[in-house]
């Protein structure tokens, strides 16, 4: 199983000291965008990501090797619909 880690370049974090390990079953480097989105979601939900200004630059590592830096934007969507009038 591959070891997936990220650092947030936007904060000046350095590898390996600031790296955060996270779980994903995706292993192929050509899926870097998907892995970066998963890292950002992990950061947003489990860490302090809600209080940051996005986009943030994530550097993704697989088994200790960088596969690139990815700029990740957060897009919150609200949907509304009118309910039928009650009689």
C-alpha positions as CSV (number, residue, x, y, z in Angstrom):
1,X,0.0,0.0,0.0
2,X,1.3,3.4,-0.9
3,X,2.1,6.1,1.7
4,X,0.2,9.3,0.8
5,X,1.2,12.6,2.4
6,X,0.7,16.3,1.8
7,X,2.1,19.7,2.9
8,X,0.5,23.0,2.3
9,X,2.9,25.1,0.4
10,X,0.8,28.2,0.9
11,X,1.9,28.1,4.6
12,X,5.5,27.5,3.8
13,X,5.4,24.0,5.2
14,X,8.4,21.7,4.5
15,X,8.7,18.0,3.7
16,X,9.0,15.8,5.7
17,X,8.7,17.7,9.0
18,X,5.3,19.2,8.3
19,X,3.8,16.3,6.2
20,X,0.4,15.0,7.0
21,X,-0.3,11.4,6.2
22,X,-3.8,10.5,4.9
23,X,-5.5,7.4,3.6
24,X,-6.6,6.9,0.0
25,X,-6.8,3.8,-2.2
26,X,-5.7,5.7,-5.2
27,X,-2.0,5.1,-6.0
28,X,-1.3,6.2,-9.6
29,X,0.6,9.5,-9.9
30,X,-1.5,10.5,-13.0
31,X,-4.5,10.8,-10.6
32,X,-2.7,13.7,-8.8
33,X,-5.7,16.0,-9.1
34,X,-8.0,13.5,-7.4
35,X,-5.4,12.9,-4.7
36,X,-4.9,16.6,-4.1
37,X,-8.7,17.1,-3.8
38,X,-8.8,14.2,-1.3
39,X,-6.0,15.8,0.7
40,X,-7.8,19.2,0.7
41,X,-11.0,17.5,1.9
42,X,-9.1,15.8,4.7
43,X,-7.5,19.1,5.7
44,X,-10.8,20.9,5.6
45,X,-12.8,18.3,7.6
46,X,-10.2,17.1,10.2
47,X,-7.9,20.1,10.7
48,X,-8.3,23.9,10.6
49,X,-9.2,24.2,6.9
50,X,-12.5,25.9,7.6
51,X,-10.8,29.0,8.8
52,X,-8.5,29.5,5.9
53,X,-8.7,31.6,2.7
54,X,-8.8,29.3,-0.3
55,X,-7.3,28.4,-2.8
56,X,-4.4,26.7,-1.1
57,X,-1.4,25.0,-2.7
58,X,-0.9,21.4,-1.7
59,X,2.2,19.4,-2.5
60,X,1.4,15.7,-2.7
61,X,3.8,13.0,-1.9
62,X,3.5,9.3,-2.7
63,X,6.0,7.0,-0.9
64,X,8.2,10.1,-0.1
65,X,8.3,11.4,-3.7
66,X,6.6,14.6,-4.8
67,X,4.1,14.2,-7.6
68,X,3.5,18.0,-7.9
69,X,2.0,21.1,-6.4
70,X,-1.8,21.5,-6.9
71,X,-3.8,24.6,-6.3
72,X,-7.1,23.6,-4.7
73,X,-10.2,25.8,-4.5
74,X,-13.1,25.2,-2.2
75,X,-16.6,25.6,-3.8
76,X,-19.5,25.7,-1.5
77,X,-22.8,25.2,-3.2
78,X,-26.2,26.0,-1.8
79,X,-29.4,24.7,-3.5
80,X,-32.9,25.9,-2.7
81,X,-36.3,24.9,-3.9
82,X,-39.8,26.2,-3.1
83,X,-41.9,23.8,-1.2
84,X,-45.5,23.2,-2.2
85,X,-47.9,25.3,-0.2
86,X,-49.6,23.4,2.6
87,X,-53.4,23.5,2.8
